[in-house]
């Protein structure tokens, strides 16, 4: 009976223990574990703040380096601009001196150019009366150019020299051309033949009439029938309508100047 009672009590106590164990919740974390967990979370937050500060520090450093490089670039640019401004100021001074020199040159050269054009005009007026319209228009153009402020002195001089060269070449060429002949209050279309500056002839388009310019008398002298035929052949040679050959045309007597 005592053994049964003792066994019963033991079993009852074991059952009670099991029952108590089943009712109690799981064991909570110890204080050290809680502290460790809190410390770990704090460390994570600290690391996060450190990472943010490091990122901000790197951004600030990058901006600083960029600004430093930009400052160097701006400083170099300013130095270059200072040199450029100094160079431009020097060039302006040189230009002012050149302008003063040009003004002095213009005062000297322009009267000379006007004199050259006047001399050319007198020469054309005293020369054989060939290509009168063309040569007169060339001189009028030169006079107009001399009055233009937008044309440099060098360009004016070039055009005048060009006109002189053209006049010089007239004395070396053999030319036939069509033009108007004004004589005896009449104006006719004729063919002209020019032998350099030695002789000038005309012939009507039908070939019936021809003449030679006499500088000494400032008039035309009619040619004979034979001379007229020779002049027709000479005009054809000048127009490359016949092969070159010897021609026998009269020449005016040289003008005697007193």
VOPAGU-2260 file (C-alpha; in pm, 1 decimal, decimal comma):
REM VOPAGU-2260
SITE   aa  ch    i         X         Y         Z
SITE  UNK   A    0       0,0       0,0       0,0
SITE  UNK   A    1     282,2     232,1      79,1
SITE  UNK   A    2     460,4     137,8    -244,1
SITE  UNK   A    3     144,7     207,9    -442,0
SITE  UNK   A    4      98,1     536,9    -269,3
SITE  UNK   A    5     460,1     633,8    -329,8
SITE  UNK   A    6     441,8     535,7    -694,5
SITE  UNK   A    7     118,8     721,7    -732,0
SITE  UNK   A    8     270,2    1031,4    -584,0
SITE  UNK   A    9     572,6    1003,7    -805,1
SITE  UNK   A   10     356,1     963,3   -1110,6
SITE  UNK   A   11     138,7    1248,0    -996,9
SITE  UNK   A   12     437,5    1469,5    -949,6
SITE  UNK   A   13     575,1    1377,4   -1290,2
SITE  UNK   A   14     238,4    1448,3   -1448,2
SITE  UNK   A   15     221,4    1774,6   -1263,2
SITE  UNK   A   16     563,8    1861,7   -1388,2
SITE  UNK   A   17     466,4    1785,3   -1744,0
SITE  UNK   A   18     150,8    1982,1   -1702,9
SITE  UNK   A   19     337,6    2280,4   -1565,0
SITE  UNK   A   20     590,6    2261,8   -1842,4
SITE  UNK   A   21     314,8    2258,0   -2100,7
SITE  UNK   A   22     147,8    2562,2   -1951,3
SITE  UNK   A   23     457,9    2788,6   -1910,0
SITE  UNK   A   24     571,7    2990,8   -2219,0
SITE  UNK   A   25     915,7    2955,2   -2383,1
SITE  UNK   A   26    1205,2    3090,0   -2187,6
SITE  UNK   A   27    1256,6    3466,0   -2257,0
SITE  UNK   A   28    1599,4    3606,4   -2368,6
SITE  UNK   A   29    1840,2    3667,0   -2096,3
SITE  UNK   A   30    1949,9    4017,5   -2007,1
SITE  UNK   A   31    2286,5    3971,1   -2177,3
SITE  UNK   A   32    2112,2    3861,6   -2497,4
SITE  UNK   A   33    1885,3    4164,2   -2488,0
SITE  UNK   A   34    2180,2    4391,7   -2435,7
SITE  UNK   A   35    2365,7    4224,1   -2719,8
SITE  UNK   A   36    2067,2    4265,5   -2951,6
SITE  UNK   A   37    2027,5    4631,2   -2860,3
SITE  UNK   A   38    2398,2    4689,6   -2907,5
SITE  UNK   A   39    2383,4    4520,2   -3246,7
SITE  UNK   A   40    2096,8    4743,9   -3360,5
SITE  UNK   A   41    2277,1    5051,4   -3234,1
SITE  UNK   A   42    2586,7    4942,7   -3421,2
SITE  UNK   A   43    2384,1    4905,3   -3741,9
SITE  UNK   A   44    2243,2    5254,8   -3699,2
SITE  UNK   A   45    2588,1    5392,8   -3628,7
SITE  UNK   A   46    2729,3    5217,8   -3935,8
SITE  UNK   A   47    2446,4    5357,9   -4146,7
SITE  UNK   A   48    2522,0    5710,1   -4020,4
SITE  UNK   A   49    2891,8    5651,5   -4087,5
SITE  UNK   A   50    2814,0    5535,8   -4442,1
SITE  UNK   A   51    2600,8    5843,9   -4502,8
SITE  UNK   A   52    2869,0    6072,2   -4363,6
SITE  UNK   A   53    3130,6    5899,9   -4577,8
SITE  UNK   A   54    2917,1    5941,3   -4888,9
SITE  UNK   A   55    2856,6    6307,7   -4806,8
SITE  UNK   A   56    3227,8    6352,2   -4744,0
SITE  UNK   A   57    3315,5    6196,1   -5080,5
SITE  UNK   A   58    3058,6    6417,1   -5256,7
SITE  UNK   A   59    3200,1    6723,6   -5084,5
SITE  UNK   A   60    3553,9    6620,8   -5181,0
SITE  UNK   A   61    3450,4    6566,0   -5543,5
SITE  UNK   A   62    3282,3    6907,5   -5552,6
SITE  UNK   A   63    3589,0    7065,1   -5394,6
SITE  UNK   A   64    3822,8    6907,6   -5651,3
SITE  UNK   A   65    3592,6    7011,2   -5935,1
SITE  UNK   A   66    3576,9    7365,5   -5802,7
SITE  UNK   A   67    3955,0    7371,2   -5762,5
SITE  UNK   A   68    4002,6    7255,6   -6121,3
SITE  UNK   A   69    3747,0    7509,1   -6242,5
SITE  UNK   A   70    3928,1    7782,5   -6048,1
SITE  UNK   A   71    4253,5    7684,4   -6220,7
SITE  UNK   A   72    4081,6    7689,9   -6560,3
SITE  UNK   A   73    3926,3    8031,1   -6491,3
SITE  UNK   A   74    4257,5    8167,7   -6372,3
SITE  UNK   A   75    4432,7    8040,5   -6685,3
SITE  UNK   A   76    4152,2    8183,8   -6899,5
SITE  UNK   A   77    4184,4    8522,3   -6726,7
SITE  UNK   A   78    4560,7    8523,8   -6787,2
SITE  UNK   A   79    4501,8    8441,6   -7153,7
SITE  UNK   A   80    4240,4    8715,9   -7183,0
SITE  UNK   A   81    4477,9    8966,0   -7026,2
SITE  UNK   A   82    4741,3    8876,0   -7283,5
SITE  UNK   A   83    4482,2    8900,8   -7561,6
SITE  UNK   A   84    4361,2    9240,2   -7443,3
SITE  UNK   A   85    4719,2    9364,7   -7420,7
SITE  UNK   A   86    4785,7    9236,7   -7774,0
SITE  UNK   A   87    4470,2    9403,0   -7906,7
SITE  UNK   A   88    4562,1    9730,5   -7740,9
SITE  UNK   A   89    4902,6    9709,4   -7908,2
SITE  UNK   A   90    4737,6    9635,3   -8243,6
SITE  UNK   A   91    4502,0    9931,8   -8198,9
SITE  UNK   A   92    4799,9   10156,2   -8138,2
SITE  UNK   A   93    4965,7   10022,3   -8453,9
SITE  UNK   A   94    4644,1   10072,4   -8651,5
SITE  UNK   A   95    4618,8   10430,6   -8533,8
SITE  UNK   A   96    4972,6   10491,7   -8653,4
SITE  UNK   A   97    4893,9   10320,9   -8984,1
SITE  UNK   A   98    4580,0   10530,1   -9028,6
SITE  UNK   A   99    4778,9   10845,3   -8971,4
SITE  UNK   A  100    5034,4   10720,5   -9223,7
SITE  UNK   A  101    4759,3   10638,6   -9474,2
SITE  UNK   A  102    4610,2   10985,0   -9432,9
SITE  UNK   A  103    4948,9   11137,8   -9506,5
SITE  UNK   A  104    4993,5   10902,2   -9803,2
SITE  UNK   A  105    4650,9   10992,1   -9939,7
SITE  UNK   A  106    4736,9   11360,9   -9926,9
SITE  UNK   A  107    5042,3   11288,4  -10139,3
SITE  UNK   A  108    4920,3   11011,9  -10370,1
SITE  UNK   A  109    4567,2   11125,6  -10456,8
SITE  UNK   A  110    4681,9   11442,2  -10639,2
SITE  UNK   A  111    4927,0   11228,8  -10834,3
SITE  UNK   A  112    4649,7   10985,2  -10934,2
SITE  UNK   A  113    4428,3   11271,2  -11050,3
SITE  UNK   A  114    4717,8   11404,1  -11254,8
SITE  UNK   A  115    4770,9   11061,3  -11413,0
SITE  UNK   A  116    4404,6   11040,3  -11520,0
SITE  UNK   A  117    4411,6   11394,5  -11660,2
SITE  UNK   A  118    4726,6   11310,7  -11858,0
SITE  UNK   A  119    4563,7   10996,1  -11994,2
SITE  UNK   A  120    4256,3   11193,0  -12099,0
SITE  UNK   A  121    4468,9   11448,6  -12285,5
SITE  UNK   A  122    4663,7   11170,0  -12452,7
SITE  UNK   A  123    4344,7   11001,2  -12578,2
SITE  UNK   A  124    4211,6   11332,9  -12707,1
SITE  UNK   A  125    4534,4   11392,1  -12903,7
SITE  UNK   A  126    4561,2   11032,7  -13030,3
SITE  UNK   A  127    4408,0   10871,1  -13337,4
SITE  UNK   A  128    4028,4   10867,2  -13298,6
SITE  UNK   A  129    3985,1   10489,9  -13259,9
SITE  UNK   A  130    3758,2   10318,0  -13007,7
SITE  UNK   A  131    3652,2   10659,8  -12887,0
SITE  UNK   A  132    3349,5   10543,1  -12686,1
SITE  UNK   A  133    3540,5   10262,2  -12512,6
SITE  UNK   A  134    3838,9   10476,7  -12420,5
SITE  UNK   A  135    3624,6   10770,8  -12308,6
SITE  UNK   A  136    3414,2   10546,7  -12085,0
SITE  UNK   A  137    3731,6   10400,7  -11930,5
SITE  UNK   A  138    3854,6   10746,0  -11835,7
SITE  UNK   A  139    3512,9   10843,7  -11696,6
SITE  UNK   A  140    3516,5   10529,9  -11482,9
SITE  UNK   A  141    3861,2   10616,5  -11347,0
SITE  UNK   A  142    3744,1   10965,0  -11252,8
SITE  UNK   A  143    3445,2   10818,8  -11071,2
SITE  UNK   A  144    3666,8   10571,4  -10884,2
SITE  UNK   A  145    3893,7   10852,5  -10764,4
SITE  UNK   A  146    3595,6   11011,8  -10589,0
SITE  UNK   A  147    3489,1   10694,3  -10406,7
SITE  UNK   A  148    3585,1   10671,4  -10039,7
SITE  UNK   A  149    3518,9   10295,9  -10026,8
SITE  UNK   A  150    3795,4   10220,1  -10279,2
SITE  UNK   A  151    4148,7   10203,6  -10143,4
SITE  UNK   A  152    4429,0   10413,7  -10284,6
SITE  UNK   A  153    4604,6   10094,9  -10390,9
SITE  UNK   A  154    4300,1    9982,9  -10590,9
SITE  UNK   A  155    4265,8   10322,9  -10755,7
SITE  UNK   A  156    4632,5   10312,6  -10854,1
SITE  UNK   A  157    4592,9    9957,0  -10990,6
SITE  UNK   A  158    4301,7   10054,4  -11214,7
SITE  UNK   A  159    4485,3   10358,8  -11348,9
SITE  UNK   A  160    4793,0   10149,7  -11429,5
SITE  UNK   A  161    4568,7    9894,7  -11600,1
SITE  UNK   A  162    4427,0   10170,9  -11822,3
SITE  UNK   A  163    4780,2   10282,6  -11911,2
SITE  UNK   A  164    4875,3    9923,7  -12002,0
SITE  UNK   A  165    4573,2    9897,0  -12233,4
SITE  UNK   A  166    4671,9   10220,7  -12408,0
SITE  UNK   A  167    5028,6   10098,4  -12450,3
SITE  UNK   A  168    4906,8    9773,2  -12608,8
SITE  UNK   A  169    4709,2    9964,5  -12870,9
SITE  UNK   A  170    5040,7   10072,0  -13025,9
SITE  UNK   A  171    5145,1    9707,9  -13078,2
SITE  UNK   A  172    4831,5    9557,2  -13234,0
SITE  UNK   A  173    4665,8    9529,8  -13575,0
SITE  UNK   A  174    4287,4    9544,3  -13537,3
SITE  UNK   A  175    3967,0    9565,6  -13740,1
SITE  UNK   A  176    3640,2    9652,1  -13567,0
SITE  UNK   A  177    3296,9    9798,3  -13637,4
SITE  UNK   A  178    3192,6   10141,1  -13513,0
SITE  UNK   A  179    3024,2   10467,9  -13592,8
SITE  UNK   A  180    3181,6   10732,2  -13810,5
SITE  UNK   A  181    3067,4   11088,6  -13757,8
SITE  UNK   A  182    3163,4   11319,6  -14042,1
SITE  UNK   A  183    2995,7   11599,0  -14236,5
SITE  UNK   A  184    2707,7   11608,6  -13984,6
SITE  UNK   A  185    2627,7   11242,7  -14056,5
SITE  UNK   A  186    2673,1   10925,0  -13853,8
SITE  UNK   A  187    2733,0   10593,0  -14028,5
SITE  UNK   A  188    2818,3   10237,4  -13928,7
SITE  UNK   A  189    3153,1   10146,3  -14085,4
SITE  UNK   A  190    3448,4    9912,2  -14044,4
SITE  UNK   A  191    3771,2   10052,6  -13903,6
SITE  UNK   A  192    4124,2    9925,5  -13949,0
SITE  UNK   A  193    4394,5   10030,9  -13705,6
SITE  UNK   A  194    4765,3    9975,9  -13763,2
SITE  UNK   A  195    4899,0   10030,1  -13412,1
SITE  UNK   A  196    4907,4   10404,1  -13363,6
SITE  UNK   A  197    5053,0   10461,4  -13708,0
SITE  UNK   A  198    4741,5   10473,1  -13923,1
SITE  UNK   A  199    4363,7   10453,5  -13897,8
SITE  UNK   A  200    4128,2   10374,1  -14187,5
SITE  UNK   A  201    3755,8   10332,1  -14238,4
SITE  UNK   A  202    3546,7   10158,6  -14501,6
SITE  UNK   A  203    3170,7   10160,0  -14544,1
SITE  UNK   A  204    2990,1    9830,8  -14490,7
SITE  UNK   A  205    2925,0    9798,3  -14864,5
SITE  UNK   A  206    3290,6    9860,8  -14941,9
SITE  UNK   A  207    3225,4   10149,0  -15183,5
SITE  UNK   A  208    3387,5   10425,1  -14979,7
SITE  UNK   A  209    3693,2   10440,0  -14759,3
SITE  UNK   A  210    3927,4   10694,5  -14604,3
SITE  UNK   A  211    4245,0   10748,0  -14401,2
SITE  UNK   A  212    4278,1   10969,6  -14093,8
SITE  UNK   A  213    4515,3   11264,1  -14129,2
SITE  UNK   A  214    4628,9   11375,6  -13782,6
SITE  UNK   A  215    4788,6   11691,7  -13919,3
SITE  UNK   A  216    4455,2   11806,3  -14065,3
SITE  UNK   A  217    4232,3   11634,2  -13808,4
SITE  UNK   A  218    4014,3   11498,2  -14090,3
SITE  UNK   A  219    3961,1   11201,2  -14320,1
SITE  UNK   A  220    4116,5   11169,2  -14665,9
SITE  UNK   A  221    3935,2   10957,8  -14924,3
SITE  UNK   A  222    4124,3   10660,7  -15071,4
SITE  UNK   A  223    4147,3   10570,4  -15438,5
SITE  UNK   A  224    3961,9   10271,2  -15580,1
SITE  UNK   A  225    4278,1   10060,6  -15578,3
SITE  UNK   A  226    4355,0   10160,7  -15220,7
SITE  UNK   A  227    3994,5   10082,5  -15130,0
SITE  UNK   A  228    4031,4    9725,9  -15258,4
SITE  UNK   A  229    4359,3    9685,9  -15069,3
SITE  UNK   A  230    4192,4    9813,5  -14752,0
SITE  UNK   A  231    3911,9    9558,6  -14794,1
SITE  UNK   A  232    4167,6    9278,9  -14812,9
SITE  UNK   A  233    4353,3    9418,1  -14509,2
SITE  UNK   A  234    4029,8    9426,1  -14306,6
SITE  UNK   A  235    3959,7    9063,9  -14401,6
SITE  UNK   A  236    4310,3    8964,5  -14291,3
SITE  UNK   A  237    4261,0    9142,9  -13958,4
SITE  UNK   A  238    3928,0    8960,9  -13916,0
SITE  UNK   A  239    4106,8    8632,6  -13999,5
SITE  UNK   A  240    3895,6    8584,4  -14309,0
SITE  UNK   A  241    4205,3    8568,5  -14533,4
SITE  UNK   A  242    4557,9    8436,8  -14485,0
SITE  UNK   A  243    4812,2    8708,0  -14398,0
SITE  UNK   A  244    4986,7    8868,0  -14692,5
SITE  UNK   A  245    5166,3    9189,2  -14780,0
SITE  UNK   A  246    4944,1    9491,6  -14819,7
SITE  UNK   A  247    5021,7    9827,7  -14968,9
SITE  UNK   A  248    4830,5   10103,8  -14795,7
SITE  UNK   A  249    4916,3   10472,2  -14783,1
SITE  UNK   A  250    5038,7   10612,2  -14452,3
SITE  UNK   A  251    4967,9   10959,6  -14322,4
SITE  UNK   A  252    5252,0   11204,8  -14300,2
SITE  UNK   A  253    5376,0   11245,5  -13944,6
SITE  UNK   A  254    5232,9   11547,6  -13772,7
SITE  UNK   A  255    5482,1   11831,9  -13747,5
SITE  UNK   A  256    5465,4   12006,3  -13412,1
SITE  UNK   A  257    5604,7   12355,6  -13378,0
